[in-house]
């Protein structure tokens, strides 16, 4: 999916129109290093090898990793997974992670990624979408998701479990 937008920015006191373009596609293993850099924006350390492993897990009929790229670089990513609902008909689509390079935020990149995930969600039978965003992200991510039509619906309870060592 190719996206082109015209943004108005101030340059030395003058209002200037600039054309910003990017495209959305499914991620491939060549994207692992760039996605690892974007994951750091979220505050997590995940090397390219781990990203490649995670992308392999997302190679299922109900999961996808989308990337946003401009002609120069990969500028955003979003991971998505759908799970069947037990208590009602349909699936629940979940954005499990998303990041956009800081100097490309507010250019429509995040909106394009969410739109790609929502389109995919419809094709696999999702009745609704959800995303979790930490309380500390209220000034940026929360406002973004509200602008995308999401709203706070319930409280999530979280418990960390012990790690099982394999091997």
Secondary structure, 3 states (H helix, E strand, C coil): CEEEEEEEEEECCEEEEEEEEEEEEECCHHHHHHHHHHHHHCCCCCCHHHHHHHHHHCCCCCEEEEEEECCCCEEEEEEEEEEECCCCCCEEEEEEEEEECHHHCCCCHHHHHHHHHHHHHHHCCEEEEEECCCHHHHHHHHHHHHHCCCCCCCCCCCCCCCCCCCC
